[in-house]
Every structure is written in structure tokens, then in C-alpha cells.
Amino acid sequence: MMAAKASKIITSSYKSFCDYLRISPDGLEKIILGPDAFIDHKFSKTIKGKKRDFLVPNTQLAGILKKIDRLVKKQIPLPSYVYGWVKGKSSRKNALLHAGAEYLFTTDIESFFPNISQQKISDSLVKSGFNQVVSTKISLLTTFGGILPHGYHSSPTLANVVFIENDRRLYRLAKKNHFVYSRCGDDISLSGERPVYPLMGTISAIVRQSGFILSKKKTINSGPHDKKVITKLVVNSSPRPEKKYVSNLKNDIRSLWEGGVGLAKLSRQNGMSPKRMIKNIWGRLHYVKSSNPKLYRAIRGLLVKARTKLDIAPPR
């Protein structure tokens, strides 16, 4: 692993930064000035009921983005209450933090990645101790059309870095009022032994001041007698997947019982390639496994019938 001192040198000198990426300054400029030439392909898929566009970089740019991702993670430690896209943490661990609380407030940062501009990334890196030139180059390399794209390896890490000041302010607000705060990706949660909704205006104002908006549609205040859900996990006691989530997964697996025809139809419905659809199903299965291994084994049993007609081995 990169030593902290070495990473500090890399982020304070443009030459050291280029050497770390193993590319000349001219080569870096070529990518920055013509990013389209370094995109392998694009695709769209629906997440949380909203269509999102993804960019898949070519091998050269993908390698650079992975190195930038490692560098930023090493140089900028995240607060303990940030759970999304962090090694060793998960949506389940985030949910456990709020399990059993009397009151729960959950909300979603609307269009999180698209609202993160190249300038926001540069400013955040400078505040975290990066050289101004290096910060600017990183922000140009990791954005497309001036915004943070879905599909770049570095995007989740940079989203966390950009939002880190909001996290600190929201955590201080929660602590002052005896609530538990956490964020998992674009999902914000506060819980405690009394209603959180009196703080909604302040929470919204803090987020809005930095150019983000909370989704009114996905803002939910839950009380003692309500079902409480965080990232599709019910947390009234110990976390477990929502019934609707499990039902949809089972129905998708049953579609595969029709073989290639069923897979093709399911893929079209979800806007994915057949290969990506199978990966999606396995990903959802492992999400269930993280909170309920017994339920995971039962649902996985439904794949037996499909595996007689399709090659659906788990991705490595």
C-alpha cells in the first residue's frame, strides 16, 4: 500500500502526479482535451426508478482512474459515519446503526453524481491538501462534460469527498440533538428516540447550500409503529430485505426458467444486456445474503431450474 508520505508528495507536485500515473504531461493533456476518444462504450439502466447513463472508459483511462481512486482514498480519510463505497462497510452495516430506533428519518440526494461538477471536485481536493494544479487535472480527468459520470471507477470516492463537509455539518447537527447520523451513497439517515422531522428544514438548508437537493418524494419520517426501511432493508429490529425487493428478485429468477427467451425478455425490460442482467441478479442475491443467509439459500434454490437451460454461474 502507498505510504502516506509518498501520497502527499504525489498530490503536491504535478510532475510526481504524472510519474505516479506513468504518463507524460502531454499524454495526460490528450485525454483531458479529447475524452470521447477514451470512452469504450455507453449504456443506460434504471436505478431507483430513474434512468441513468453510464460511461465505460477504455483500458488506458480505466487504469488512470483506478490509480486516482487509490490516491484519493489514501490521502483523504472519510468520517466513520460514511458507509457507502467504503471498504469494510456496507448498506447492511449502515442499517444496523439505526436498527431498533423509535424514530427514523431517511432521504435521498437527488441526482447526486450529475450535481457534482468539475469545479466542486477541484475545490474539495484543494481543501483536502492537494496541489491546485493536481486538483484541477484530477477533476478534468474524472469528469465528462463537466460533471461526475456514472461508470468511472473514481466517481463514488470523489462523490464522498465532495460531500464530506455536508456530512460533518449534518453529523454535528444530529449529535447536538441526540440523533444518530449516517450516509450510504446518496441515502441519508437520522434516527433516535424522538421525531427527527423538526430538523428537516435545517437538514435541507445544509445540503442546499452546497448545491444539492433532497428528494421530497423519497423523504420519509417513520415513527414507533411504522415500518422503517434503509436501503431496502427493514430495520424495526434486525435488518432484513423488504418483501417487495425479495418478490421482484424471485419473479426475475422465474423468468429465467424460460431459458434464453425469458432472459432476453427480462433484459429488454430492464434495459440491460443478457450478461449484465445475470450479473445484476447475482448482485441482488448477494445483497440478500448479507442480511439473511437462510433466505439467500432459499432464493438461490430457484436458480436450479434455470441453470438447466442457461449458463448462469456466479460472476468471479
C-alpha positions in Angstrom: 0.0 0.0 0.0 1.2 3.5 -0.8 2.8 5.2 2.2 1.1 8.4 3.4 4.3 10.5 2.9 4.6 9.2 -0.7 1.0 10.0 -1.5 1.5 13.5 -0.1 4.4 14.1 -2.4 2.3 12.9 -5.4 -0.5 15.3 -4.7 1.8 18.3 -4.2 3.7 18.1 -7.4 2.3 17.8 -11.0 5.4 16.0 -12.2 5.2 13.5 -9.4 1.5 13.0 -10.2 2.3 12.3 -13.8 5.0 9.9 -12.8 2.6 8.1 -10.5 0.1 7.7 -13.3 3.0 6.6 -15.6 2.0 9.0 -18.3 3.7 12.2 -19.7 2.1 15.6 -19.2 1.4 15.7 -22.9 -0.3 12.3 -22.8 -2.5 13.5 -19.9 -3.5 16.6 -21.8 -4.5 14.5 -24.8 -7.0 12.6 -22.6 -8.3 15.8 -21.0 -8.8 17.6 -24.3 -10.4 14.7 -26.1 -12.1 12.4 -23.6 -14.6 11.0 -26.1 -11.7 9.0 -27.7 -11.1 7.3 -24.4 -14.7 6.0 -23.9 -15.1 2.4 -24.8 -19.0 2.4 -24.8 -22.0 3.9 -23.1 -25.2 2.3 -21.8 -28.3 3.2 -19.7 -30.1 1.4 -16.9 -32.9 2.2 -14.5 -31.9 2.6 -10.8 -34.4 3.6 -8.1 -36.9 4.2 -10.8 -34.8 6.6 -12.7 -32.8 6.1 -15.9 -29.1 6.7 -15.6 -26.5 6.9 -18.3 -23.2 5.1 -17.7 -19.8 5.6 -19.4 -17.3 2.7 -19.7 -13.7 4.1 -20.2 -11.2 2.3 -22.3 -8.3 0.3 -20.7 -5.9 3.3 -20.6 -8.3 5.7 -19.0 -9.7 3.0 -16.7 -6.2 2.3 -15.4 -5.6 6.0 -14.7 -9.0 6.4 -12.9 -8.2 3.4 -10.6 -4.9 5.0 -9.7 -6.6 8.3 -8.9 -9.1 6.5 -6.8 -6.4 4.8 -4.7 -4.6 8.0 -4.3 -7.6 10.0 -3.1 -8.7 7.2 -0.7 -5.2 7.1 0.8 -4.9 10.9 1.1 -8.4 11.7 2.3 -9.8 9.6 5.2 -13.6 9.5 5.5 -15.6 10.0 8.7 -16.8 6.9 10.4 -20.5 7.7 9.6 -19.9 7.4 5.8 -20.9 3.9 4.8 -21.3 3.9 1.0 -18.5 2.9 -1.3 -16.1 2.4 1.6 -14.0 -0.8 2.1 -15.1 -2.9 5.0 -18.5 -1.1 5.2 -21.9 -1.9 3.6 -25.5 -1.0 3.4 -26.2 -3.7 6.0 -23.8 -2.2 8.5 -25.3 1.2 7.8 -28.8 -0.2 8.5 -27.6 -1.9 11.7 -26.6 1.5 13.1 -30.3 2.5 13.1 -31.9 -0.9 13.9 -34.5 -0.7 16.7 -34.7 3.2 16.8 -38.1 4.6 17.7 -37.9 7.3 15.0 -36.2 7.2 11.7 -35.7 9.9 9.0 -34.5 8.8 5.6 -33.9 10.9 2.5 -32.2 10.7 -0.9 -29.8 13.2 -2.5 -31.4 13.9 -5.8 -29.3 13.4 -8.9 -26.2 13.0 -6.8 -23.5 12.4 -9.4 -24.9 14.8 -12.1 -24.9 17.6 -9.4 -21.2 17.2 -8.8 -19.3 19.5 -11.1 -15.7 19.5 -12.1 -15.2 22.7 -10.0 -16.7 21.1 -6.9 -14.2 18.2 -7.2 -11.2 20.6 -7.7 -12.3 22.8 -4.7 -12.8 19.7 -2.5 -9.4 18.3 -3.3 -7.6 21.6 -2.7 -9.4 21.9 0.7 -8.0 18.4 1.5 -4.4 19.4 0.8 -4.0 18.6 -2.9 -1.9 21.0 -5.1 -4.1 23.3 -7.1 -2.8 22.1 -10.5 -3.0 18.4 -9.5 -6.6 19.1 -8.2 -7.6 20.7 -11.5 -6.1 17.9 -13.6 -7.8 15.2 -11.4 -11.2 17.0 -11.7 -10.8 17.2 -15.5 -9.8 13.5 -15.9 -12.6 12.2 -13.7 -15.5 14.2 -15.1 -17.2 14.1 -18.5 -19.0 17.1 -19.9 -18.1 18.9 -16.7 -19.9 16.5 -14.3 -19.2 13.3 -12.4 -20.3 10.4 -14.6 -21.7 7.0 -13.6 -19.4 4.2 -14.6 -16.0 5.8 -13.8 -14.1 3.8 -11.1 -13.2 7.0 -9.3 -16.8 8.5 -9.2 -18.0 7.0 -5.9 -14.9 8.0 -4.0 -14.9 11.6 -5.3 -18.7 11.9 -4.5 -17.9 11.0 -0.9 -15.0 13.6 -0.9 -17.2 16.3 -2.3 -20.0 15.7 0.2 -17.7 15.3 3.2 -18.3 18.8 4.6 -22.0 18.3 4.4 -21.5 15.0 6.3 -19.6 16.8 9.1 -22.3 19.5 9.4 -25.1 17.0 9.4 -23.3 14.8 11.9 -22.8 17.8 14.3 -26.5 18.7 14.0 -27.5 15.2 14.7 -25.2 14.8 17.7 -26.3 18.1 19.2 -29.9 16.9 19.0 -29.1 13.3 20.2 -29.7 11.6 16.9 -27.6 9.0 15.0 -26.4 10.1 11.6 -25.1 8.2 8.6 -24.9 8.3 4.8 -24.7 5.4 2.5 -24.1 6.6 -1.1 -26.9 9.1 -1.8 -29.0 7.9 1.1 -29.1 10.0 4.3 -30.4 8.6 7.6 -31.0 10.0 11.1 -32.6 8.1 14.0 -33.3 8.5 17.6 -35.9 8.3 20.4 -37.9 11.3 19.3 -39.1 12.7 15.9 -36.5 14.0 13.5 -38.9 16.0 11.3 -38.4 19.3 13.3 -34.9 19.4 11.9 -36.0 18.8 8.3 -35.7 22.4 7.3 -32.2 22.7 8.7 -31.1 19.4 7.1 -32.4 20.6 3.7 -30.7 24.0 4.1 -27.3 22.5 4.9 -27.5 20.3 1.8 -28.9 23.0 -0.4 -26.1 25.5 0.5 -23.6 23.2 -1.3 -25.7 22.9 -4.4 -27.5 19.6 -3.7 -31.2 18.9 -3.3 -33.0 16.3 -1.2 -35.7 14.3 -2.9 -39.1 15.2 -1.4 -40.6 12.0 -2.9 -38.0 9.9 -1.0 -38.0 11.8 2.3 -39.7 9.6 4.9 -40.3 10.1 8.6 -41.1 6.9 10.4 -42.5 6.6 14.0 -42.7 3.8 16.6 -45.5 1.9 14.8 -44.2 2.4 11.2 -42.1 0.0 9.1 -38.7 1.5 8.9 -36.6 0.9 5.8 -33.0 1.9 5.0 -31.5 1.0 1.6 -34.2 -1.7 1.1 -33.6 -3.2 4.5 -36.3 -3.2 7.2 -34.7 -2.1 10.5 -37.5 -2.3 13.0 -35.4 -5.0 14.7 -32.5 -6.7 12.9 -32.1 -5.7 9.2 -33.9 -7.8 6.5 -34.7 -7.1 2.9 -38.1 -5.6 2.0 -40.8 -8.1 0.8 -41.2 -6.2 -2.5 -37.4 -6.5 -3.1 -37.5 -10.2 -2.5 -40.6 -10.7 -4.5 -39.2 -8.9 -7.6 -36.0 -10.9 -7.3 -37.9 -14.2 -7.2 -40.0 -13.2 -10.2 -36.9 -12.2 -12.2 -35.3 -15.6 -11.5 -38.5 -17.4 -12.5 -38.3 -15.5 -15.8 -35.1 -17.4 -16.5 -36.9 -20.7 -16.3 -37.9 -20.0 -19.9 -34.3 -20.1 -20.9 -32.9 -17.7 -23.5 -36.3 -16.4 -24.4 -37.0 -15.4 -20.8 -33.6 -13.9 -20.3 -33.9 -11.8 -23.5 -37.3 -10.5 -22.4 -36.1 -9.7 -18.9 -33.0 -7.9 -20.2 -35.1 -5.7 -22.6 -37.5 -4.8 -19.7 -34.6 -3.6 -17.6 -32.5 -2.0 -20.4 -29.6 -4.3 -19.9 -27.6 -6.8 -21.9 -28.3 -10.5 -21.0 -24.8 -10.8 -19.5 -25.3 -7.7 -17.3 -28.8 -8.9 -16.4 -27.4 -12.1 -14.9 -24.7 -10.1 -13.0 -27.5 -7.9 -11.7 -29.4 -10.9 -10.4 -26.4 -12.3 -8.7 -25.6 -8.9 -7.1 -29.1 -8.7 -5.7 -28.8 -12.3 -4.4 -25.6 -11.4 -2.5 -27.4 -8.3 -1.1 -29.9 -10.6 0.4 -27.2 -12.9 1.6 -25.5 -10.0 3.5 -28.6 -9.7 5.8 -30.3 -13.1 5.7 -28.2 -16.1 4.6 -31.1 -18.5 5.1 -33.4 -16.5 2.7 -30.5 -16.3 0.3 -30.2 -20.1 0.1 -33.9 -20.4 -0.5 -34.0 -17.9 -3.3 -30.8 -19.3 -4.9 -32.6 -22.6 -5.0 -34.9 -21.1 -7.6 -31.9 -20.8 -9.9 -31.5 -24.6 -10.2 -34.3 -24.9 -12.8 -32.9 -22.0 -14.8 -29.3 -23.5 -14.8 -30.6 -26.5 -16.8 -31.2 -24.1 -19.7 -28.8 -21.2 -19.2 -25.2 -20.7 -18.2 -25.7 -18.5 -15.1 -22.7 -19.3 -13.0 -22.0 -16.6 -10.4 -19.5 -13.9 -11.7 -16.0 -14.2 -10.4 
